[in-house]
Amino acid sequence: MVMAKGQDGRRGGKEKRRYPAFSAAYFKQKILDAVSCGGTRRRSVDMEAELCVLPAVADACGGKRSERLAELLMVEAKEERQRGEAEAEEVVRRKVERLQGFERAVKELEGGKDEEEDGVMRKVEAAMRVRRACRDDAEARATLAMLGAIPPLVAMLELASSGARVAALYALLNLSIGNDL
């Protein structure tokens, strides 16, 4: 242990260094001492103990740190709340967009004339979107069933186009499969 000059036990000094003069722990301790109460440990341990016994000085030393810590924690909590609210709004926005997409797909399945090539192609595209949405998502299957996607898909089975019938069959298959196992 290295002792400060003139502060060893024989010369009447009161403080000993706890760390070697050039170690990382010593510099860390010096920095912590400087930051913790506003200065370095130049005063003796006894003098510092006497000062911190006084209520006004003890509040000044500990109060500033605790106020700053409380302020930092409040800012962090506020940022976390804002992040949580933003994420919740984003989730709600995505769900609304998804529901609107399901509604559009069901309307496209129901609408259009079966004789028109453009109407059949829209129905095939809508059936493919229903199929992709229902592939791995039980919630999407339930939502699309409640929106009424099944009757138009069954009606598509009677169309002359084999592509439309295949698309309708695959969409119905994915609507009927359950992942509850």
C-alpha positions as CSV (number, residue, x, y, z in Angstrom):
1,M,0.0,0.0,0.0
2,V,1.3,3.4,-0.9
3,M,0.7,6.1,1.6
4,A,0.4,9.8,0.8
5,K,3.4,11.9,1.5
6,G,3.4,12.9,5.2
7,Q,0.4,10.9,6.0
8,D,1.6,7.6,7.2
9,G,0.8,6.4,10.7
10,R,4.1,7.6,12.2
11,R,4.0,11.2,11.1
12,G,0.5,11.9,12.4
13,G,-1.4,11.7,9.1
14,K,-4.9,10.5,9.3
15,E,-5.6,9.1,5.8
16,K,-4.0,6.2,3.9
17,R,-4.5,5.5,0.3
18,R,-6.3,2.3,-0.2
19,Y,-5.0,1.7,-3.7
20,P,-1.6,1.9,-5.4
21,A,-0.7,5.3,-6.9
22,F,-1.1,4.3,-10.5
23,S,-3.9,1.7,-10.6
24,A,-7.2,1.9,-12.4
25,A,-9.0,1.4,-9.2
26,Y,-7.3,4.4,-7.6
27,F,-8.3,6.7,-10.5
28,K,-11.8,5.3,-10.4
29,Q,-12.0,6.0,-6.7
30,K,-10.7,9.5,-7.2
31,I,-13.3,10.2,-9.8
32,L,-16.1,8.8,-7.7
33,D,-14.9,10.9,-4.7
34,A,-14.8,14.0,-6.8
35,V,-18.3,13.5,-8.4
36,S,-20.0,12.1,-5.3
37,C,-20.0,15.2,-3.1
38,G,-18.6,17.9,-5.3
39,G,-14.9,17.6,-4.5
40,T,-12.0,15.4,-3.8
41,R,-11.1,13.8,-0.5
42,R,-8.6,16.5,0.5
43,R,-10.2,16.8,3.9
44,S,-9.5,14.3,6.5
45,V,-11.9,11.6,7.2
46,D,-12.7,12.9,10.7
47,M,-13.4,16.4,9.4
48,E,-15.7,15.0,6.7
49,A,-17.5,12.9,9.2
50,E,-18.1,16.0,11.4
51,L,-19.4,18.0,8.4
52,C,-21.8,15.3,7.3
53,V,-23.2,15.0,10.9
54,L,-24.6,18.5,10.6
55,P,-28.0,18.3,9.0
56,A,-27.6,21.1,6.6
57,V,-24.4,19.8,5.1
58,A,-25.6,16.2,5.0
59,D,-28.7,17.3,3.1
60,A,-26.5,19.3,0.7
61,C,-24.2,16.3,0.1
62,G,-26.9,13.6,-0.3
63,G,-29.8,15.9,-1.4
64,K,-28.2,17.0,-4.6
65,R,-27.3,13.5,-5.6
66,S,-30.8,12.1,-4.8
67,E,-32.5,15.0,-6.5
68,R,-30.4,14.5,-9.6
69,L,-31.0,10.8,-9.5
70,A,-34.7,11.3,-9.1
71,E,-34.8,13.7,-12.0
72,L,-32.9,11.2,-14.2
73,L,-35.2,8.4,-13.2
74,M,-38.3,10.5,-13.9
75,V,-36.9,11.5,-17.4
76,E,-36.2,7.9,-18.1
77,A,-39.6,6.8,-17.0
78,K,-41.3,9.5,-19.1
79,E,-39.3,8.4,-22.2
80,E,-40.2,4.8,-21.5
81,R,-43.9,5.7,-21.3
82,Q,-43.7,7.7,-24.5
83,R,-42.0,4.8,-26.2
84,G,-44.7,2.5,-24.9
85,E,-47.5,4.8,-26.0
86,A,-45.9,5.1,-29.5
87,E,-45.5,1.4,-29.8
88,A,-49.2,0.8,-28.7
89,E,-50.4,3.4,-31.3
90,E,-48.3,1.7,-33.9
91,V,-49.8,-1.7,-33.1
92,V,-53.3,-0.3,-33.2
93,R,-52.6,1.4,-36.5
94,R,-51.3,-1.8,-38.0
95,K,-54.3,-3.8,-36.8
96,V,-56.7,-1.2,-38.3
97,E,-54.8,-1.3,-41.6
98,R,-54.9,-5.1,-41.6
99,L,-58.7,-5.1,-40.9
100,Q,-59.3,-2.6,-43.7
101,G,-57.3,-4.9,-46.0
102,F,-59.4,-7.8,-45.0
103,E,-62.6,-5.8,-45.7
104,R,-61.3,-4.8,-49.1
105,A,-60.5,-8.4,-50.0
106,V,-64.0,-9.6,-48.9
107,K,-65.6,-6.8,-50.9
108,E,-63.6,-7.8,-54.0
109,L,-64.7,-11.4,-53.5
110,E,-68.3,-10.3,-53.3
111,G,-68.2,-7.6,-56.0
112,G,-67.8,-7.8,-59.8
113,K,-69.5,-9.8,-62.4
114,D,-68.5,-13.3,-62.9
115,E,-68.7,-13.0,-66.7
116,E,-66.1,-10.2,-66.9
117,E,-62.5,-11.2,-67.1
118,D,-61.5,-8.2,-65.0
119,G,-64.0,-9.1,-62.3
120,V,-62.8,-12.7,-62.2
121,M,-59.1,-11.6,-61.9
122,R,-59.9,-9.3,-59.0
123,K,-61.7,-12.2,-57.3
124,V,-58.7,-14.5,-57.9
125,E,-56.3,-11.9,-56.5
126,A,-58.5,-11.4,-53.5
127,A,-58.7,-15.1,-52.9
128,M,-54.9,-15.3,-53.0
129,R,-54.7,-12.5,-50.4
130,V,-57.1,-14.4,-48.2
131,R,-55.1,-17.5,-48.6
132,R,-51.8,-15.8,-47.7
133,A,-53.4,-14.0,-44.7
134,C,-54.9,-17.2,-43.3
135,R,-51.9,-19.5,-43.8
136,D,-50.4,-19.2,-40.3
137,D,-52.7,-16.8,-38.5
138,A,-55.7,-18.1,-36.6
139,E,-56.9,-14.5,-35.8
140,A,-57.0,-13.7,-39.5
141,R,-59.0,-16.8,-40.2
142,A,-61.6,-15.9,-37.6
143,T,-61.7,-12.2,-38.7
144,L,-62.2,-13.1,-42.4
145,A,-64.9,-15.7,-41.5
146,M,-66.7,-13.1,-39.5
147,L,-66.4,-10.6,-42.4
148,G,-68.1,-13.1,-44.7
149,A,-65.3,-14.4,-46.9
150,I,-66.5,-18.0,-47.1
151,P,-69.8,-17.6,-49.2
152,P,-68.1,-15.7,-52.0
153,L,-65.2,-18.3,-52.1
154,V,-67.8,-21.1,-52.3
155,A,-69.5,-19.3,-55.1
156,M,-66.2,-19.0,-56.9
157,L,-66.1,-22.8,-57.1
158,E,-68.8,-22.7,-59.8
159,L,-66.9,-20.3,-62.1
160,A,-65.7,-21.6,-65.5
161,S,-62.1,-20.5,-64.9
162,S,-60.0,-23.3,-63.4
163,G,-57.6,-20.7,-62.0
164,A,-60.4,-19.1,-60.0
165,R,-61.6,-22.4,-58.7
166,V,-58.1,-23.4,-57.6
167,A,-57.5,-20.0,-55.9
168,A,-60.9,-20.4,-54.1
169,L,-60.1,-23.9,-53.0
170,Y,-56.8,-23.0,-51.5
171,A,-58.3,-20.0,-49.8
172,L,-61.1,-22.2,-48.3
173,L,-58.5,-24.8,-47.3
174,N,-56.4,-22.2,-45.4
175,L,-59.5,-20.7,-43.8
176,S,-60.6,-24.2,-42.5
177,I,-57.2,-25.3,-41.1
178,G,-56.7,-24.8,-37.4
179,N,-53.3,-24.5,-35.7
180,D,-54.7,-25.3,-32.3
181,L,-52.7,-28.5,-31.9
